[in-house]
Amino acid sequence: MVEDKGLSEEVADRIWDFVQRKGGTEVMQQLRKDERVTSNERLKQGLDDMELLFEYFEAFGILDRVEFNLSLARGLDYYTGVIFEVVTEGSAPSTTMGQKLQRQAKKEKANEFDEDRSNDPSIGVGSVAAGGRYDELVGIFSGKAQIPCVGISFGVDRIFSITKARMEADKKASAVRSTEVDVFVMAFGGKGFTGLLKERMQVAKTLWDAGVKAEFAYKQKPKLPAQFKAAEQAGIPFAVILGEEEQAQGKVKIKELGLPEGHAEKGGVMVDSRDLVAEVRTRLRRKDEDPGIEVVMNGVKELDADAKMADDGV
């Protein structure tokens, strides 16, 4: 850096001190104690943002899969916030043994894949996705001063390099199929409503862990009608609704969308939070077993048969 960038040795040493740091929340705790960081307003704001982001990671239960790495650098000319890269042990090994295998693999001719190597460090293709926040880039083309944006790009070739091994290994693997969301997690409240974003994240995570396909609005404080509209437009059959008072009581409401007026459960059913997964599963199973669709189809067939008989003069 001293020779290529013309920086003084003192500045280069300071940069080196920072870029060596990587880890989890302990890195942010260390930075909080560094006067060089706390005396700079922009650095303090960035640190606040990272701490909030890690709170969200904790809500999703993925802290052990995320690393705060100060050596990461991308297009600094237009990124205005957090930047990120997605790696696997197979694409960018972090262990010493993995890195050694990667170097060795580059010297050897690749063999046919005869086992699942999706997490094999010898593949070594680097990050499989990357991106970041750029609040000012879109505004250049739209004419608006600032449009908050976060973007990510995927390395399709790299992803195929890793997943090819898994496809080759498991000849009986089910084909990838499209699926529909079963539950939309919502929240509502009165004056001073916070949006319950972390709580919605945690409920969604609980449903995901149980194998239930769930989604929620990513806005901090979405309006309830907008949440219902999003769920209905997507054809999502159920809503799990969180309220501040209900949260304090350990309760949530499950509502089946699209029920007719006068139905006993039109307004939803209140259940204990600990029973949420079981209650959702019961309702999904009941909906799957609903004979209504089959009855309608049989009725259509009978109408078709009657019409044909009438045409034949019977």
N, C-alpha and C positions, 0 to 999 in steps of 0.2 A: 504493500500500500504506500510505503514511503517513496519507492521508485516509480511505480506506475501512476499513482494518483497525486503525487507531490505533497503528501501530508507530512507533517512533522512527526518525529518519532513519539513524542508525547501524546499526540492525538491518536496515532495508530495504536499505541498501548492502551489507551482508554477504550477504543473501539474493541480491541481484542478482549479486554476484560468483560465487556458486555456480551459479545457474541458467543462466548464459551458457555453461557448460562442456558440451561434447559432443564425442564422437569415439569412439576405440577404447581400447585398453589404455593409451595415453599419458595419458588422463584419470585413470586409477587411479594411475598413476605420479606424477602431479602431486599428487593427493590424499594420497599416502603421505608427501609432503614437507611437507604442511600441518599445523602443530601443532594447529590448531583441530579437525582430524579425528583425528589420532593420540592426542589427549588425551581423546577421548570414546569410551568403550567400545562404545556402540551403533553409532557411526559406523564404528569399526574392524571390528566384526562384520559390518556391512553391506558394507564394502569387501572383506572376506575372502570373503563369499558371491559378490559380483560377480566377483572374480578367478577363483573356482572355476567359475562359470558360463561365463566366457570361455574357460577351458581346455576345457570341453565344446564350446563353439562351434568352437574350433580343431580338436578331434578330428573334428567333422563337416565341417570345411573351409568354414565359412560366416562367418568373421570379417569378411570384406569386405561382408557383407550386414547386419551388426548395428551399431547405434550406441548408445553409452552416453550418455543425454541427461538431465542433472540437472534440466531444466525440466519433465520429464514429471510430471504429478500426476493421481491418480484418487481414489477413495473412501478417503481416509486414515483414516476411522473404523474400517474393518474389515480393510484390507490390512495384513499383518504382515511382508511381505518384498518381493521384487522385483515390479514392475509393468511392463507392456509394452504396446505398440501395434504393429500391423502396418500398414505403409503401402506403397504403390507410388509410383513417380514420377507415375503417372496419378491417384492418389488424394490425395496430399499432396506436391507437388513440393518438392524440397530445393534445386534450382538457381534462380538468379535469373531466368533465361529462362523456366523452367517456371512460376514464380510470376507472372511478367508475363503469360504466355499464359493462365493461369487467371483472372486479373482481367479480361483482355480478353474471355474467353469468356462471362463472366457478363453482359456488356453486349450480347452478340450472341444472336440466335435460333439455337438448336441446329439444325444441318442433319442430314439423314439420314446414318447411318453408311455410308460406302462404302469404308472401309478399316479395318485393325486398329488400334484406338485404345486397346487395353488398357494401353498404357504412355504414353498421351497426357496431358501435364500439364494440358491445358485442361479435362479432365473434372472434376477437383477435388472429390472427394466426402469427403475426409478419410481417417481410418484405416478399414480394412476389418475389423479385428478388434482386440480388446483384452482385457486381464485381468490377473491377478496372483495372488499367494499370500495365502491367508487362513486361518491355522491355528486361529483361535478362533471363526470364524463358525458352522461346522456344530455345534460343541459347544453353542452356545446352544439348539439344538433337540434334540440327541441326549442331553444330560445329561452327556456326557463332557467332561473339562476341555479337551482339545486333540486335534484331529484334523487332521493336516497335509493341506492341500488347495491345489491350483492350478487356477484356472478361467479359461476364455476364452469370450468371446461374439463371434459373427460378425455383421457388418452385412450381412444378406442383400441388402437393397435396394442397398447400395453395391457389393457384389460383382457383382450383376447389371448395374448401370450400367456397370461396367468390362468385364465379359465379353461383354455384348451385342454390342459392336463386333466382337469376335473371331468370334463365331458368325455375324454378318451377313457378315463378310468372307470367311470360308471356308465356302462352301456344301457342300463335299465332306468337311468334318471328320467324323471318326468319332464316333458317339454315345458318351457316357460310359458305361462299363460297370464292373461290380464285378469285382475280381480277388482271387485267393488268394495268400497269402504262400508262397514256394517254399522259403525257408531260414530257420531259427531259429538265431540265433547265441548259443551258450551258453558258460559257463565253469565250471571246477571247480578245486579245490585242497585242500590239506590244512591243517594248523595254520598260522595266520597268513595265511590266504587273504584277499586284498584285494578280490576280486570281479571284477578286470580290467574294470571298467566302461568306462574310456576305450578300452581295447583292443577291447572288443566294439563300441563306437561306431565305431571306425575300420574294423573289418572290415565292419560293416553299411554304412558309407559307401562302401567299396570295391565292395561288391556292388551298391549302389544306382547308383553311377556306371557300372557295367557293364550296367545294365538288369535286374538280378536283384532280384526282390521279396524283401526280407529284413526280419526283425524281431528284437528282443531284449528280455529282461526289463529293466525300468527300475529295479529295485531295485539297491542298491549291491552287496550280496552275496547273490544268490539261491541257494537250494539246488538242486543238480543235479536231484533228482527232480521238484521243482516246475517246473523249466524243461522237462523232458521231458513232463510232464503238460500244460503249456500248449501245447506244440507238437502233441502228439497230439490234444488236444481240438479244436484249430483245424484239424486235418487237414493240417498242414504236412509235406511229404514228406521234407525233408532237414534235418539239423542240422549246423552247423559248430561244433565244440567246441574251446575254447581252454583250455590248461593252462599253468601257470607254467613248468614244465620244457620243455614243447613250444615255448612262446613264445621261450625262451632259445635254442632250437635252430633257430628260424625255421620251425617246423612247426605245422600245425593238423590236426584230424581231421574228416573228412566222414563222416557216418553217415546212411544211408537208414533212415528210421523204418518200423516195421511189417514188417520182414523176418522170415521164419519162423526158428525155431531150427534150427541146423545150416547156415544159409546162410553162404557164404564171407566175406561182408562184414557179417555180423550185428553185429560189434563195431566197425565203422567202418574207414576207411582213412586212414592218415597221409599227408599230402602237404606239399610245400613251400609256405610262405605265398605266395610269388610266383606259384605255379601255381594258387592257389585258384580264381580266376575261371574259368580254362579247365577245371579239373576239375569245378566245379559245373555249368558249361554242358554239358559232356559228359554228365553224369549226368541232367540235366534233359531233354536231347535224347533220351537213351536211354529215359527213362521215357515221354516223349511218343510214342516209336515202338514202345513195348511192345505187342505184338499180343494180350496177355492178355485185355484187355477185349473185343476183337472176337471172340476165340475163344469166350469165355463167352457172348456174345450169340448167336453162331451156334449154340452148343450149345442154348441156350434155344429158339431157333427150331425146331431139329430135334426137340426134345422136344414142342413144341407141335404140330408136324406129325404126329408119331407118335401123340399123344393124339387128334388129330382123325381120323386114319385108323382108330384103334381104335373111336371113337365111331360111325364110319360103317360099322363091321363089316368093314373091309378086313383 
